[in-house]
């Protein structure tokens, strides 16, 4: 569904990603883990068309995204839940959710709303509340719900546990598994390696702008190098 081939990304003269290659197959949860500053968010920005590669190719459903505008990428079925959530704080929960459906031609959102409120009952309880007054975890739920309103085929999530209490982070990752069980493909960038590897089918490890390892997430949970570097093992 998604493939990066030898992708190089820069911010001016600073090269942030060097020769990254990875793939996300339909129906999978794939995670990209690594330390802060490794280049993970840069890859997410490139997939969404916010940053153009200096070299390489990004393919989504076998179509090259290199020269596509971000709004066209979203309309093709790819939704991005950004780091920091970026919800509209002065709008209500309901209004934020409606904005997620702006690419749709139909106006019957009941099925999506019901699914989102079943996943995140707190949003239903706060439907008329201004989004800026929600807790960090609730805002993350809203950001995910907003993305789901567009009926995406592929959901990108950048640091979904960042700044969220551990219990709420676990609830959110449980919900991500439920979303995947409904047939949606997920690509998750995450610093919480333990949570990410317990949720994903496959994983990539990124360090200093390069993909260093990849494999089954269950295998990585047992890998001594991963245990030592990311999971607090000896």
C-alpha positions as CSV (number, residue, x, y, z in Angstrom):
1,X,0.0,0.0,0.0
2,X,2.9,2.4,0.9
3,X,6.5,2.1,-0.2
4,X,9.5,4.4,0.3
5,X,12.4,3.7,-2.0
6,X,15.8,5.3,-1.1
7,X,14.3,8.5,0.2
8,X,16.6,11.4,1.1
9,X,15.1,14.4,2.9
10,X,16.6,17.7,3.9
11,X,15.8,21.0,5.6
12,X,17.9,23.4,3.7
13,X,21.5,22.2,4.0
14,X,20.7,19.8,6.9
15,X,20.1,16.3,5.7
16,X,17.5,14.7,8.0
17,X,16.9,11.3,6.2
18,X,19.4,9.3,4.2
19,X,18.3,6.5,1.9
20,X,15.2,5.4,3.8
21,X,13.3,2.4,2.4
22,X,10.3,0.8,3.9
23,X,6.9,-0.7,3.1
24,X,3.5,-0.9,4.6
25,X,1.2,-3.7,3.3
26,X,-2.6,-3.5,3.2
27,X,-4.2,-4.6,6.5
28,X,-1.0,-4.2,8.6
29,X,0.0,-2.1,11.5
30,X,3.6,-1.0,10.9
31,X,5.6,1.1,13.4
32,X,8.7,3.2,13.0
33,X,10.5,3.6,16.3
34,X,13.7,5.5,17.2
35,X,15.0,8.3,19.4
36,X,14.0,11.9,19.2
37,X,15.5,13.6,16.2
38,X,16.0,10.4,14.2
39,X,14.0,11.6,11.3
40,X,10.7,9.8,11.9
41,X,8.4,12.9,11.8
42,X,10.3,14.1,8.7
43,X,9.3,10.8,6.9
44,X,5.7,11.4,7.9
45,X,5.8,14.9,6.5
46,X,7.2,13.6,3.3
47,X,4.5,11.0,2.9
48,X,1.8,13.6,3.3
49,X,3.4,15.9,0.7
50,X,4.5,18.6,3.2
51,X,8.2,18.0,2.4
52,X,9.5,16.9,-1.0
53,X,12.3,14.3,-1.2
54,X,15.7,15.4,-2.7
55,X,16.0,11.8,-4.0
56,X,14.0,8.6,-4.1
57,X,10.3,7.8,-4.5
58,X,7.2,7.5,-2.2
59,X,4.6,5.2,-3.7
60,X,1.0,5.0,-2.3
61,X,-1.2,2.4,-4.0
62,X,1.5,2.2,-6.7
63,X,1.2,6.0,-7.5
64,X,4.2,8.2,-7.0
65,X,3.5,11.0,-4.5
66,X,6.5,13.1,-5.5
67,X,4.6,15.8,-7.3
68,X,1.2,15.5,-5.7
69,X,-0.2,18.3,-3.5
70,X,-1.1,17.5,0.1
71,X,-4.9,18.0,-0.5
72,X,-4.8,15.5,-3.4
73,X,-2.9,12.9,-1.2
74,X,-5.6,13.3,1.5
75,X,-8.4,12.9,-1.1
76,X,-6.8,9.7,-2.3
77,X,-7.4,8.0,1.1
78,X,-4.4,8.8,3.2
79,X,-5.0,10.6,6.5
80,X,-2.3,12.0,8.8
81,X,-2.7,12.5,12.6
82,X,0.2,14.9,13.3
83,X,2.5,15.1,16.3
84,X,1.0,17.5,18.8
85,X,-2.6,16.7,17.5
86,X,-3.2,20.2,16.0
87,X,-7.0,20.1,16.8
88,X,-8.9,23.4,16.4
89,X,-9.2,24.5,20.1
90,X,-11.8,27.2,19.5
91,X,-14.2,24.8,17.8
92,X,-16.3,22.1,19.5
93,X,-15.6,18.4,19.4
94,X,-18.4,17.9,16.9
95,X,-17.1,20.7,14.6
96,X,-13.6,19.2,14.7
97,X,-15.0,15.9,13.6
98,X,-17.0,17.5,10.8
99,X,-13.8,19.1,9.4
100,X,-12.3,15.7,9.1
101,X,-15.0,14.8,6.5
102,X,-14.4,17.9,4.2
103,X,-13.1,15.7,1.3
104,X,-16.3,13.6,1.2
105,X,-19.0,14.2,-1.3
106,X,-21.7,12.5,0.8
107,X,-23.1,14.1,4.0
108,X,-24.2,10.9,5.9
109,X,-21.7,10.7,8.7
110,X,-23.7,8.6,11.2
111,X,-21.7,5.4,10.7
112,X,-18.4,7.1,11.3
113,X,-19.7,9.1,14.2
114,X,-21.1,6.0,15.9
115,X,-17.8,4.1,15.3
116,X,-15.7,7.0,16.8
117,X,-18.0,7.4,19.8
118,X,-17.9,3.6,20.4
119,X,-14.1,3.8,20.3
120,X,-13.8,6.9,22.4
121,X,-16.9,7.4,24.6
122,X,-15.4,10.5,26.2
123,X,-15.8,12.3,22.9
124,X,-19.5,11.6,22.9
125,X,-19.8,13.0,26.4
126,X,-18.0,16.2,25.3
127,X,-19.5,16.6,21.9
128,X,-20.4,20.3,22.4
129,X,-17.3,21.2,24.5
130,X,-14.6,23.4,23.0
131,X,-11.8,21.1,21.9
132,X,-9.2,23.3,23.6
133,X,-10.6,22.5,27.0
134,X,-10.0,18.7,26.6
135,X,-7.1,16.9,28.2
136,X,-4.1,15.8,26.1
137,X,-5.4,12.3,25.8
138,X,-8.9,13.4,24.8
139,X,-7.4,15.7,22.2
140,X,-5.5,12.8,20.8
141,X,-8.7,10.8,20.6
142,X,-10.3,13.7,18.8
143,X,-7.4,14.0,16.3
144,X,-7.7,10.3,15.5
145,X,-11.5,10.6,15.2
146,X,-11.2,13.6,12.9
147,X,-8.9,11.6,10.6
148,X,-11.4,8.6,10.6
149,X,-14.2,10.9,9.4
150,X,-12.6,11.0,6.0
151,X,-12.8,7.2,5.6
152,X,-9.1,6.8,4.9
153,X,-7.5,3.7,3.5
154,X,-4.2,4.4,5.3
155,X,-3.9,6.1,8.6
156,X,-0.6,7.8,9.6
157,X,-0.1,8.5,13.3
158,X,2.8,10.6,14.5
159,X,3.7,10.0,18.2
160,X,0.1,9.2,19.4
161,X,1.3,8.7,23.0
162,X,3.3,11.9,23.3
163,X,2.4,13.9,26.4
164,X,-0.4,11.6,27.4
165,X,-0.8,9.7,30.7
166,X,0.2,6.1,30.4
167,X,-3.3,4.7,31.0
168,X,-4.8,6.9,28.3
169,X,-2.0,6.0,25.9
170,X,-2.8,2.3,26.4
171,X,-6.5,3.0,25.7
172,X,-5.6,4.8,22.5
173,X,-3.4,2.0,21.3
174,X,-6.1,-0.5,22.1
175,X,-8.4,1.6,19.9
176,X,-5.8,1.6,17.1
177,X,-5.9,-2.2,17.2
178,X,-9.7,-2.1,16.9
179,X,-9.4,0.3,13.9
180,X,-7.1,-2.1,12.2
181,X,-9.4,-5.0,12.9
182,X,-12.0,-3.1,10.9
183,X,-9.7,-3.4,7.9
184,X,-7.8,-0.1,8.0
185,X,-4.0,0.0,7.5
186,X,-1.9,1.9,10.0
187,X,1.6,3.4,10.0
188,X,2.7,4.6,13.4
189,X,5.7,6.7,14.4
190,X,6.3,6.3,18.1
191,X,8.9,6.9,20.7
192,X,7.3,4.5,23.2
193,X,8.8,1.4,21.7
194,X,7.3,-1.0,24.1
195,X,3.7,0.1,23.3
196,X,4.4,0.3,19.6
197,X,6.0,-3.1,19.3
198,X,3.2,-4.8,21.3
199,X,0.6,-3.2,18.9
200,X,2.3,-3.5,15.5
201,X,2.8,-6.5,13.1
202,X,6.1,-5.2,11.8
203,X,8.6,-2.6,12.8
204,X,11.4,-0.4,11.5
205,X,14.1,1.2,13.7
206,X,15.4,4.6,12.7
207,X,18.6,6.2,14.0
208,X,20.4,9.4,12.8
209,X,18.3,9.6,9.7
210,X,18.7,6.0,8.5
211,X,16.7,2.8,8.8
212,X,18.9,0.5,10.9
213,X,16.7,-2.6,11.4
214,X,13.4,-4.0,10.4
215,X,11.4,-7.2,11.1
216,X,8.4,-8.7,12.9
217,X,7.4,-6.6,15.9
218,X,7.2,-9.7,18.1
219,X,10.8,-10.6,17.3
220,X,12.0,-7.1,18.1
221,X,10.4,-7.2,21.5
222,X,12.9,-10.1,22.3
223,X,15.9,-8.6,20.4
224,X,18.8,-7.8,22.9
225,X,19.8,-4.7,20.9
226,X,16.2,-3.3,21.0
227,X,15.8,-4.3,24.7
228,X,18.9,-2.5,25.6
229,X,18.4,0.6,23.5
230,X,14.6,1.2,23.8
231,X,13.0,-1.1,26.4
232,X,15.2,-0.7,29.4
233,X,16.8,-4.1,29.3
234,X,20.3,-5.1,30.3
